[in-house]
């Protein structure tokens, strides 16, 4: 989604959560900056600066080629995060 503004409300934290800022707003973001729609601790979802994105990946597939906490999007639009636990590093849902 284009034209997002850091800190403003958004409505979907599960699918197609990424957006870009297309202009400079009050010293808070850069043109083209990748953002994601997230909901911190049950608060109203809003736009945050995104960690680096790894592109389109499959949920449950290994992400050991990327640093932990990189983000991606599944082919169906699901928000994914690279997480390490139990000795493996895989792409998991980012909305949980």
N, C-alpha and C positions, 0 to 999 in steps of 0.2 A: 504494500500500500504506500503510495507516495504522500507527501505533504504532512507527515506526522510531526508533532511537537512534543519534545521531551516533557514528561510529567503530566500530560493531558490524559483524560480518560480514554479507554479503548474497550472493546466488548468481547473479544474472542481470545482466550489464553490457551487454546488447544490446537486449532487448525489455522494455517496461513497467518501466523502471528507476527510476521516480519514487515517492517516498513522502513522508509528512508525519509530523512529530513531534506528538504530541498532549499532551505534558506537558513540563515543565521538568526537565532532567536535569543536575545538577551544574554549573550555570552555563554549559553548552555550547550550548544551543539554545533556541529559543522555541517555544511552542505554535503549531502550524500551519505551522512552517517547512518549506519545500520542500527535499527531499534527493534525491540520486540515488545509485545503486549504481555504483561505479567501481572499477577495478583499476589502481592506480598502479605502473608499472614491474614488472609480472609478480608483484606481491604478491597476497595473498588479497584479493578484492573486499570493500569496506566502504562504509558510508554516509558521504557527504560533503554539505556544504551546497551547494545547487544555485545556479548563476547564475540570473538572471531567466528565466522561461519565457515563450515566445511562443505557446503553444497547440499545435494540431495543424497540421503543415506537411508538404509533400511533399518527399521526398529529391530533391536536384538543383534544386529551385526557388530563385529569387532570394530573398535575405534582406536586401536593401539597405535595407529600412525599419526594420531592427533593428541595434543595435550588435553588433559582432563578439563571438562567444563566448556569445551568448544561446543557450538550449537550447529544444528542441521535441520533440514526439513525432509520428511519422508515423502515418497511419491504421491501419497494421498493428502499431503499438506500438514500432517501431524508434526508438532513441535518436538524436536529431539535434542538431548544433551548427552555429551560423552561423559559417562560416569565409570569410576573404577570401584569394584568391591568384590570380595571373595576370590581374589586373584585374577580377575578378568576385567577388561575395560570394554564396555559396549555402549551402543546408542540406545538410550532409554527415553521414555516420555518426559518432556520438559515441563508439563503442566501439573505434575504431582509433587 
